[in-house]
Amino acid sequence: MIRNLKTAKPAADRRAADAEVRAAVETIIADVEKDGDAAVRRYSRQFDRWAPETFRLTQAEIDGCIAGLTPQARADIEFAQTQIRRFAQIQKLSLRDVEVETLPGVVLGHRNIPVNAIGCYVPGGKYPLLASAHMSIVTARVAGVKRIIACTPPYEGRLPAAVIAAMALGGADEIHCLGGVQAIAAMAIGTDSIAPVDMLVGPGNAYVAEAKRQLFGRVGIDLPAGPTETLVVCDDTVDAELVAVDLLGQAEHGPSSPAICLTTSRTIAEALPGAIETVLARLETAPVASVAWRDYGEIILCDTREELLGEAERICSEHVQVMTADPDWFLERMTGYGALFLGPLTNVSYGDKVIGTNHTLPTCRAGRYTGGLWVGKFLKTHTYQRILTEEASRKIGEVCARLCELEHFAGHREQAAIRVRRFGGEA
């Protein structure tokens, strides 16, 4: 039996706020489209109190940010980027161009072609998320993207040096200290100072996510995004303190971040509220994490691992941490999630920051139909065809002409029929 010992706010409570976000984003995008750089500067001054002579950083400014890193900080950034680059390279090796002769004289194939230009957004409002620079820029560079532009907002009124250093070390071609919807709109639409891109990637707050949604179609995006989500699936092999730490480690992203414990352990289910309070007492981010847990935290007690699996599939969380006696049982059966973290020796923070898998993942149950950002997201698979002999063209053309007749497409039929006639057939 499945029992909900703590429930979250209903989803309907978010709708009014969502409507306000949509309207604000529509206005900013329209203004950037109309006024270009002037609108970008106006909104940057309004929201970030930031309006330098130019938002694009010079090489000297970038070099200064890199030089300002401690040796340990630079080594850690390079270590993380090495892990992400290595896994992206391995993923790319799983993709290959193909060409095959499917019938005598009929050749079909496809090529994996990198996107030409992408815009990477690295958020930095509450936290300067330099890890997002690794995830987008390094992966795009491995894919072979020709032009990579990166935007990040100022942090507390100054350049976010570590983020900029991570962008540069990751391989960005242009770096702009520019945030929010105005940055997303400038990269997608283009202004006098920023040439438009073909695709937008990277996480952000609700306004950034909505801007990407509204601009999708004009440009590509990595995936739709909502608040960070985490689900811990556990049994008696772990303890309530570890579960509490792993839930709150993601709840600190924002006050609307769902954090759910799904367990067969009544001991953990009953001890978890107290453990949450104990852990909150030692977290500087408790003012945010505590609100997320209060409003969007859940505790769900199940009797069997089959019930755990059913609930995990229903929830379809962005991050799913499985800490049970046999985590591989879930790996073999789960189909809906962003990323899995198997066993108590790993955790979501490893994936977010350093281990090598990408941290830009599907939220809002989008894991039912898409995975997260990876090297393949920056590659477009384009098909081609070639016919080598008149006989093959005639054979395909005869069938094509008849099928076109069934669909009443006279022009399509004639494309096939003219070749049939020229190559000795009747059509």
Secondary structure, DSSP 8 states (H G I E B T S, - for coil): --EEEE----GGGGHHHHHHHHHHHHHHHHHHHHHTHHHHHHHHHHHHS---S-SB--HHHHHHHHHTS-HHHHHHHHHHHHHHHHHHHHHHHT---EEEEEETTEEEEEEEEE-SEEEEE---SSS--HHHHIIIIIHHHHHT-SEEEEEE--BTTB--HHHHHHHHHHT-SEEEE--HHHHHHHHHH--SSS---SEEE----HHHHHHHHHHBTTBEES----S--EEEEE-TTS-HHHHHHHHHHHHTT-TT--EEEEES-HHHHHHHHHHHHHHHTT-TTHHHHHHHHHHHEEEEE-SSHHHHHHHHHHH--SEEEEESS-HHHHHHH--S-SEEEESTT--HHHHHHTSSS------TTGGGT-----GGGGEEEEEEEEE--HHHHHHHHHHHHHHHHHHT-HHHHHHHHHHHHHTT---
